């Protein structure tokens, strides 16, 4: 992987890989078969129970309590949607900014199990950012302050502040749809 960073630690193209740590696994089995070497069974079991509470609890205070017990950094006024799922293995790598919204059935992943390795990376959802229903955020992604992720999107790169992204993979609105109709209204 080439280092295209500008020296600030940020990738100019918004790629996440410079913030993802690679952990090689031994032998012929895929890395998921080694998950108990990465995290103890008791911890993942406890995490699973707390994830379940965060997913189904009817009250934001209870959801945020469960997220906090998982190790998630939870800002003030976070709204965690019904059935939204934090990473079960490394929830402590998630940061939710003040007044962030994570929509129904969204998934925030801080790990990727591959054939010969697994990867972990911190996910940061900025203040007042919104994650739409059924969106998936991959490890190492930062969603900027006030950014919006449309429903059913797969976020593979950083989302700049105050930007709306949509699609699989998610791209800034208007980038791939060729719709410039809103420009005339601003002129």
VOGU-3710 file (C-alpha; in Angstrom, 3 decimals, decimal comma):
1> xxxxxxxxxx> 0,000/0,000/0,000  1,452/3,366/-0,966  1,451/6,271/1,434  -0,397/9,095/-0,259  -0,860/11,083/2,926  -0,197/14,813/2,938  1,654/14,600/6,264  -1,429/15,507/8,323  -2,436/11,875/8,754  -5,322/12,332/6,324
11> xxxxxxxxxx> -5,533/10,627/2,966  -6,445/13,210/0,295  -8,718/10,693/-1,420  -10,515/9,892/1,849  -9,350/6,291/1,907  -9,460/4,542/5,265  -6,640/2,029/4,918  -3,966/4,174/6,562  -6,045/3,960/9,775  -6,587/0,184/9,621
21> xxxxxxxxxx> -4,245/-2,166/11,491  -3,461/-5,532/9,900  -3,169/-8,645/12,099  -1,784/-11,746/10,290  -3,204/-15,129/11,294  -1,292/-18,432/11,154  -2,009/-21,577/9,201  -4,305/-22,579/6,375  -7,591/-21,571/8,052  -9,238/-18,244/7,258
31> xxxxxxxxxx> -8,810/-15,513/9,851  -12,359/-15,776/11,200  -11,469/-19,262/12,478  -8,944/-17,534/14,760  -11,363/-15,030/16,346  -10,908/-16,517/19,820  -7,191/-15,681/19,575  -8,144/-12,067/18,874  -10,800/-11,623/21,576  -11,693/-13,846/24,533
41> xxxxxxxxxx> -14,933/-15,803/24,305  -16,264/-14,264/27,544  -15,738/-10,715/26,174  -17,469/-11,395/22,866  -20,339/-13,103/24,717  -20,765/-10,077/27,007  -20,483/-7,758/23,999  -23,161/-9,740/22,175  -25,585/-9,327/25,084  -24,906/-5,577/25,289
51> xxxxxxxxxx> -25,244/-5,254/21,494  -28,627/-6,952/21,774  -29,736/-4,407/24,401  -28,508/-1,503/22,232  -30,394/-2,929/19,233  -33,792/-3,543/20,829  -34,109/-1,235/23,836  -36,955/1,261/23,367  -35,194/4,126/25,178  -32,188/6,144/23,972
61> xxxxxxxxxx> -30,793/6,379/27,514  -30,744/2,568/27,767  -29,248/2,142/24,292  -26,524/4,698/25,098  -25,858/3,017/28,458  -25,345/-0,348/26,702  -23,118/1,260/24,058  -21,040/2,877/26,802  -20,644/-0,464/28,614  -19,398/-1,918/25,332
71> xxxxxxxxxx> -16,665/0,723/25,285  -18,197/2,922/22,579  -17,465/6,616/23,109  -20,977/8,085/23,161  -21,488/11,831/22,843  -24,371/13,840/24,279  -27,755/13,368/22,641  -26,819/10,370/20,468  -29,818/8,680/18,843  -29,127/4,991/18,168
81> xxxxxxxxxx> -31,820/3,502/15,916  -33,762/0,305/16,404  -31,783/-2,767/15,268  -28,641/-0,700/14,566  -25,585/-2,864/15,278  -22,195/-1,802/16,614  -19,151/-3,995/16,048  -19,357/-7,002/18,396  -15,600/-7,680/18,506  -14,099/-4,163/18,814
91> xxxxxxxxxx> -16,901/-1,763/19,842  -14,339/0,270/21,790  -13,077/1,554/18,420  -16,351/3,430/17,769  -16,776/7,122/18,571  -20,203/8,740/18,236  -20,158/12,542/18,318  -22,690/14,744/20,050  -26,207/14,497/18,612  -25,188/11,901/16,010
101> xxxxxxxxxx> -27,982/9,787/14,552  -27,445/6,140/13,588  -30,475/4,903/11,660  -32,523/1,731/11,714  -30,617/-1,512/11,069  -27,313/0,228/10,286  -24,018/-1,544/10,967  -20,767/0,001/12,163  -17,861/-2,402/11,644  -14,434/-1,967/13,226
111> xxxxxxxxxx> -13,066/-5,257/11,899  -12,687/-7,204/8,667  -11,863/-10,918/8,738  -10,027/-11,937/5,545  -8,306/-15,162/4,498  -4,814/-14,686/5,981  -5,370/-11,696/8,254  -7,905/-9,578/10,007  -7,978/-5,800/10,148  -9,196/-3,406/12,787
121> xxxxxxxxxx> -9,806/0,309/12,590  -11,461/3,102/14,524  -14,751/4,477/13,195  -15,627/8,064/14,066  -19,090/9,496/13,496  -18,855/13,272/13,908  -21,085/15,659/15,809  -24,573/15,959/14,278  -23,727/13,413/11,566  -26,538/11,166/10,358
131> xxxxxxxxxx> -26,284/7,542/9,236  -29,315/6,391/7,237  -31,229/3,152/7,662  -29,395/-0,048/6,703  -26,130/1,769/5,950  -22,839/-0,061/6,564  -19,732/1,784/7,773  -16,411/-0,055/7,271  -13,392/-0,018/9,629  -11,209/3,085/9,637
141> xxxxxxxxxx> -13,895/5,384/8,201  -14,438/8,878/9,599  -17,813/10,517/8,967  -17,392/14,261/9,386  -19,405/16,701/11,452  -22,838/17,343/9,957  -22,333/14,734/7,220  -25,175/12,539/6,030  -25,031/8,940/4,808  -28,064/7,906/2,766
151> xxxxxxxxxx> -30,014/4,745/3,523  -28,610/1,457/2,163  -25,171/2,959/1,516  -21,831/1,188/1,926  -19,292/3,665/3,297  -15,789/2,617/2,244  -14,127/6,056/2,445  -14,192/9,049/4,738  -17,151/11,407/4,453  -16,127/15,079/4,633
161> xxxxxxxxxx> -18,006/17,385/7,025  -21,397/18,635/5,816  -21,404/16,269/2,829  -24,165/13,870/1,804  -23,103/10,510/0,368  -25,164/7,695/-1,117  -24,722/4,407/-2,924  -22,610/1,270/-3,012  -19,915/2,329/-2,576  -21,071/5,654/-1,146
171> xxxxxxxxxx> -20,111/8,737/-3,143  -20,966/12,415/-2,679  -24,434/13,199/-4,032  -24,314/14,493/-7,577  -20,872/12,987/-8,273  -22,074/9,964/-10,218  -25,698/10,763/-11,003  -24,897/13,674/-13,335  -27,751/15,703/-11,810  -26,803/19,371/-11,875
181> xxxxxxx> -30,381/20,627/-11,607  -29,754/22,104/-8,165  -26,966/24,329/-9,520  -29,400/26,536/-11,473  -31,352/27,273/-8,332  -28,222/28,544/-6,563  -27,107/30,865/-9,365
//
